[in-house]
Amino acid sequence: MKRSFVKFVSRLSAAAIAMMTLAAAYPAAASGACSAASILPPIDGVVVLDYGQAKALSLDTPPVKSRGVLFSSEAGATVTAPASAYIEYVGTIENMGHVVILNIGDDRRIVLGGMASVSVASHQIVEAHGRVGVMMESDTETPYLYMELRCGDEPVKPNMSLLSAMR
């Protein structure tokens, strides 16, 4: 598990650049201040890297603060929508698997990455806790799901205080 975790975390730096490119391609609507969002956890799993937690991506680099939340999950686990949303983007990012961007309103978006497959399409509406995708099936590697809550162009800490109670 440790080797696959280090490999996945090291991919996050490249994925973060790709996600910033996506954010530029799908700019948030100009609006007032974003309000904090209480969201459901997208998967049954364990938070292995929380928002703002620092993690070295390699032995040669200083720790980088996480812009999102990284969950470990069971192979083949179902990924669900953390909130009711409009699907803005569905695609793949190299080394990140399938990525879905959900617009939850009020200039807020949720980015979910690391799925083996998705069950939604762009321009679709999904209800809170509705199926979005599935994690990879593997006997040797632990699947990881990356979730980022964005307010406009900035990542923000998701309100996950009800994480256990909501799943």
Short mmCIF file of the C-alpha atoms (twelve columns), coordinates in Angstrom:
data_MODEL
# 
_entry.id   MODEL 
# 
loop_
_atom_site.group_PDB 
_atom_site.id 
_atom_site.type_symbol 
_atom_site.label_atom_id 
_atom_site.label_alt_id 
_atom_site.label_comp_id 
_atom_site.label_asym_id 
_atom_site.label_seq_id 
_atom_site.Cartn_x 
_atom_site.Cartn_y 
_atom_site.Cartn_z 
_atom_site.pdbx_PDB_model_num 
ATOM 1   C CA . MET A 1   0.000   0.000  0.000   1 
ATOM 2   C CA . LYS A 2   2.788   2.444  0.831   1 
ATOM 3   C CA . ARG A 3   4.366   2.174  -2.609  1 
ATOM 4   C CA . SER A 4   1.069   2.788  -4.427  1 
ATOM 5   C CA . PHE A 5   0.281   5.719  -2.085  1 
ATOM 6   C CA . VAL A 6   3.659   7.381  -2.762  1 
ATOM 7   C CA . LYS A 7   3.208   6.791  -6.498  1 
ATOM 8   C CA . PHE A 8   -0.297  8.296  -6.430  1 
ATOM 9   C CA . VAL A 9   0.724   11.298 -4.327  1 
ATOM 10  C CA . SER A 10  3.641   11.996 -6.659  1 
ATOM 11  C CA . ARG A 11  1.174   12.085 -9.559  1 
ATOM 12  C CA . LEU A 12  -0.862  14.765 -7.785  1 
ATOM 13  C CA . SER A 13  1.596   17.531 -8.698  1 
ATOM 14  C CA . ALA A 14  1.121   16.836 -12.418 1 
ATOM 15  C CA . ALA A 15  -2.604  16.414 -11.873 1 
ATOM 16  C CA . ALA A 16  -2.808  19.713 -9.970  1 
ATOM 17  C CA . ILE A 17  -1.360  21.496 -13.016 1 
ATOM 18  C CA . ALA A 18  -3.871  19.738 -15.261 1 
ATOM 19  C CA . MET A 19  -6.738  20.660 -12.920 1 
ATOM 20  C CA . MET A 20  -5.645  24.320 -12.933 1 
ATOM 21  C CA . THR A 21  -5.763  24.138 -16.728 1 
ATOM 22  C CA . LEU A 22  -9.299  22.707 -16.487 1 
ATOM 23  C CA . ALA A 23  -10.284 25.495 -14.091 1 
ATOM 24  C CA . ALA A 24  -9.066  28.039 -16.635 1 
ATOM 25  C CA . ALA A 25  -11.003 26.289 -19.410 1 
ATOM 26  C CA . TYR A 26  -14.170 26.192 -17.283 1 
ATOM 27  C CA . PRO A 27  -14.036 29.519 -15.419 1 
ATOM 28  C CA . ALA A 28  -16.416 30.104 -12.551 1 
ATOM 29  C CA . ALA A 29  -19.234 32.541 -13.055 1 
ATOM 30  C CA . ALA A 30  -18.511 35.953 -11.626 1 
ATOM 31  C CA . SER A 31  -20.415 36.262 -8.397  1 
ATOM 32  C CA . GLY A 32  -20.061 37.497 -4.872  1 
ATOM 33  C CA . ALA A 33  -18.307 35.719 -2.068  1 
ATOM 34  C CA . CYS A 34  -18.519 31.944 -1.963  1 
ATOM 35  C CA . SER A 35  -20.238 30.408 0.973   1 
ATOM 36  C CA . ALA A 36  -18.806 27.326 2.650   1 
ATOM 37  C CA . ALA A 37  -20.264 24.051 1.466   1 
ATOM 38  C CA . SER A 38  -21.272 21.116 3.606   1 
ATOM 39  C CA . ILE A 39  -20.841 18.116 1.396   1 
ATOM 40  C CA . LEU A 40  -21.241 14.369 1.632   1 
ATOM 41  C CA . PRO A 41  -18.153 12.186 1.447   1 
ATOM 42  C CA . PRO A 42  -17.882 10.885 -2.128  1 
ATOM 43  C CA . ILE A 43  -16.796 7.377  -1.167  1 
ATOM 44  C CA . ASP A 44  -16.658 4.918  1.701   1 
ATOM 45  C CA . GLY A 45  -13.019 5.217  2.582   1 
ATOM 46  C CA . VAL A 46  -10.367 6.677  4.818   1 
ATOM 47  C CA . VAL A 47  -8.931  10.185 4.475   1 
ATOM 48  C CA . VAL A 48  -5.212  9.631  3.962   1 
ATOM 49  C CA . LEU A 49  -4.321  13.224 3.060   1 
ATOM 50  C CA . ASP A 50  -6.530  16.074 4.236   1 
ATOM 51  C CA . TYR A 51  -6.902  19.570 2.802   1 
ATOM 52  C CA . GLY A 52  -3.871  21.700 3.730   1 
ATOM 53  C CA . GLN A 53  -1.880  18.749 5.063   1 
ATOM 54  C CA . ALA A 54  1.716   18.827 3.857   1 
ATOM 55  C CA . LYS A 55  3.206   15.804 2.117   1 
ATOM 56  C CA . ALA A 56  6.558   15.398 0.370   1 
ATOM 57  C CA . LEU A 57  5.982   14.264 -3.206  1 
ATOM 58  C CA . SER A 58  9.446   12.743 -3.367  1 
ATOM 59  C CA . LEU A 59  12.585  12.512 -1.270  1 
ATOM 60  C CA . ASP A 60  14.131  15.382 -3.260  1 
ATOM 61  C CA . THR A 61  11.337  17.928 -2.818  1 
ATOM 62  C CA . PRO A 62  9.958   19.875 0.121   1 
ATOM 63  C CA . PRO A 63  6.456   19.030 1.376   1 
ATOM 64  C CA . VAL A 64  3.548   20.433 -0.634  1 
ATOM 65  C CA . LYS A 65  0.227   21.367 0.974   1 
ATOM 66  C CA . SER A 66  -2.712  19.408 -0.368  1 
ATOM 67  C CA . ARG A 67  -5.327  21.427 -2.255  1 
ATOM 68  C CA . GLY A 68  -7.913  18.716 -1.703  1 
ATOM 69  C CA . VAL A 69  -8.726  15.529 0.182   1 
ATOM 70  C CA . LEU A 70  -7.318  12.126 -0.755  1 
ATOM 71  C CA . PHE A 71  -9.338  9.050  0.199   1 
ATOM 72  C CA . SER A 72  -8.202  5.437  0.088   1 
ATOM 73  C CA . SER A 73  -10.975 3.018  -0.758  1 
ATOM 74  C CA . GLU A 74  -11.820 -0.572 -1.500  1 
ATOM 75  C CA . ALA A 75  -11.260 -1.857 -5.032  1 
ATOM 76  C CA . GLY A 76  -14.372 -1.346 -7.134  1 
ATOM 77  C CA . ALA A 77  -15.934 1.083  -4.632  1 
ATOM 78  C CA . THR A 78  -18.743 3.312  -5.886  1 
ATOM 79  C CA . VAL A 79  -18.058 7.067  -6.063  1 
ATOM 80  C CA . THR A 80  -21.080 9.275  -5.391  1 
ATOM 81  C CA . ALA A 81  -21.853 12.972 -5.787  1 
ATOM 82  C CA . PRO A 82  -21.008 14.906 -2.605  1 
ATOM 83  C CA . ALA A 83  -23.900 17.304 -3.389  1 
ATOM 84  C CA . SER A 84  -26.575 17.823 -6.020  1 
ATOM 85  C CA . ALA A 85  -24.794 19.228 -9.039  1 
ATOM 86  C CA . TYR A 86  -24.602 20.023 -12.730 1 
ATOM 87  C CA . ILE A 87  -21.830 18.003 -14.418 1 
ATOM 88  C CA . GLU A 88  -19.539 20.528 -16.138 1 
ATOM 89  C CA . TYR A 89  -16.763 18.221 -17.257 1 
ATOM 90  C CA . VAL A 90  -16.065 14.515 -17.680 1 
ATOM 91  C CA . GLY A 91  -12.715 13.376 -19.028 1 
ATOM 92  C CA . THR A 92  -9.384  11.807 -18.241 1 
ATOM 93  C CA . ILE A 93  -6.157  13.287 -16.991 1 
ATOM 94  C CA . GLU A 94  -2.927  11.389 -17.493 1 
ATOM 95  C CA . ASN A 95  -2.025  9.421  -14.364 1 
ATOM 96  C CA . MET A 96  -5.270  10.506 -12.660 1 
ATOM 97  C CA . GLY A 97  -7.858  8.334  -14.356 1 
ATOM 98  C CA . HIS A 98  -11.297 9.723  -14.965 1 
ATOM 99  C CA . VAL A 99  -12.071 13.208 -13.648 1 
ATOM 100 C CA . VAL A 100 -15.493 14.781 -13.081 1 
ATOM 101 C CA . ILE A 101 -16.158 18.455 -12.296 1 
ATOM 102 C CA . LEU A 102 -19.470 19.070 -10.537 1 
ATOM 103 C CA . ASN A 103 -20.927 22.594 -10.339 1 
ATOM 104 C CA . ILE A 104 -22.796 22.817 -7.022  1 
ATOM 105 C CA . GLY A 105 -23.833 26.463 -7.417  1 
ATOM 106 C CA . ASP A 106 -22.774 29.708 -5.735  1 
ATOM 107 C CA . ASP A 107 -19.478 29.703 -7.674  1 
ATOM 108 C CA . ARG A 108 -18.475 26.352 -6.129  1 
ATOM 109 C CA . ARG A 109 -17.214 23.248 -7.888  1 
ATOM 110 C CA . ILE A 110 -16.115 19.815 -6.779  1 
ATOM 111 C CA . VAL A 111 -13.365 18.020 -8.672  1 
ATOM 112 C CA . LEU A 112 -13.277 14.233 -8.314  1 
ATOM 113 C CA . GLY A 113 -10.322 12.352 -9.804  1 
ATOM 114 C CA . GLY A 114 -8.858  8.871  -9.809  1 
ATOM 115 C CA . MET A 115 -11.842 6.784  -10.921 1 
ATOM 116 C CA . ALA A 116 -11.505 3.782  -13.225 1 
ATOM 117 C CA . SER A 117 -14.802 4.608  -14.952 1 
ATOM 118 C CA . VAL A 118 -17.612 7.157  -14.738 1 
ATOM 119 C CA . SER A 119 -21.369 6.766  -15.042 1 
ATOM 120 C CA . VAL A 120 -22.261 10.409 -15.749 1 
ATOM 121 C CA . ALA A 121 -21.929 12.694 -18.754 1 
ATOM 122 C CA . SER A 122 -21.284 16.396 -19.212 1 
ATOM 123 C CA . HIS A 123 -24.380 18.637 -18.936 1 
ATOM 124 C CA . GLN A 124 -26.181 16.086 -16.777 1 
ATOM 125 C CA . ILE A 125 -27.766 16.774 -13.376 1 
ATOM 126 C CA . VAL A 126 -26.860 14.406 -10.538 1 
ATOM 127 C CA . GLU A 127 -28.506 14.311 -7.133  1 
ATOM 128 C CA . ALA A 128 -26.541 14.253 -3.869  1 
ATOM 129 C CA . HIS A 129 -25.276 10.737 -3.246  1 
ATOM 130 C CA . GLY A 130 -26.058 9.761  -6.876  1 
ATOM 131 C CA . ARG A 131 -23.583 7.427  -8.572  1 
ATOM 132 C CA . VAL A 132 -20.736 9.198  -10.393 1 
ATOM 133 C CA . GLY A 133 -18.235 6.418  -11.040 1 
ATOM 134 C CA . VAL A 134 -16.295 3.405  -9.807  1 
ATOM 135 C CA . MET A 135 -12.789 2.966  -8.445  1 
ATOM 136 C CA . MET A 136 -10.339 0.525  -10.031 1 
ATOM 137 C CA . GLU A 137 -10.380 -3.201 -9.320  1 
ATOM 138 C CA . SER A 138 -7.016  -4.443 -8.049  1 
ATOM 139 C CA . ASP A 139 -5.685  -7.051 -5.682  1 
ATOM 140 C CA . THR A 140 -2.309  -5.322 -5.401  1 
ATOM 141 C CA . GLU A 141 -2.915  -1.559 -5.383  1 
ATOM 142 C CA . THR A 142 -5.104  0.537  -3.109  1 
ATOM 143 C CA . PRO A 143 -7.389  2.849  -5.096  1 
ATOM 144 C CA . TYR A 144 -7.245  6.549  -4.193  1 
ATOM 145 C CA . LEU A 145 -9.892  9.181  -4.924  1 
ATOM 146 C CA . TYR A 146 -8.921  12.850 -4.999  1 
ATOM 147 C CA . MET A 147 -11.594 15.434 -4.154  1 
ATOM 148 C CA . GLU A 148 -11.135 19.180 -4.375  1 
ATOM 149 C CA . LEU A 149 -13.726 21.813 -3.464  1 
ATOM 150 C CA . ARG A 150 -13.201 25.035 -5.389  1 
ATOM 151 C CA . CYS A 151 -14.662 28.461 -4.722  1 
ATOM 152 C CA . GLY A 152 -14.154 30.324 -7.967  1 
ATOM 153 C CA . ASP A 153 -10.558 29.568 -8.893  1 
ATOM 154 C CA . GLU A 154 -9.390  28.801 -5.355  1 
ATOM 155 C CA . PRO A 155 -9.428  25.457 -3.561  1 
ATOM 156 C CA . VAL A 156 -11.109 25.658 -0.147  1 
ATOM 157 C CA . LYS A 157 -11.429 23.322 2.811   1 
ATOM 158 C CA . PRO A 158 -14.623 21.282 2.495   1 
ATOM 159 C CA . ASN A 159 -16.907 21.072 5.514   1 
ATOM 160 C CA . MET A 160 -16.645 17.354 6.167   1 
ATOM 161 C CA . SER A 161 -17.524 17.479 9.875   1 
ATOM 162 C CA . LEU A 162 -20.470 15.153 9.290   1 
ATOM 163 C CA . LEU A 163 -18.356 12.727 7.268   1 
ATOM 164 C CA . SER A 164 -19.143 9.614  9.308   1 
ATOM 165 C CA . ALA A 165 -22.778 10.427 9.969   1 
ATOM 166 C CA . MET A 166 -23.616 11.052 6.322   1 
ATOM 167 C CA . ARG A 167 -22.382 7.729  4.869   1 
# 
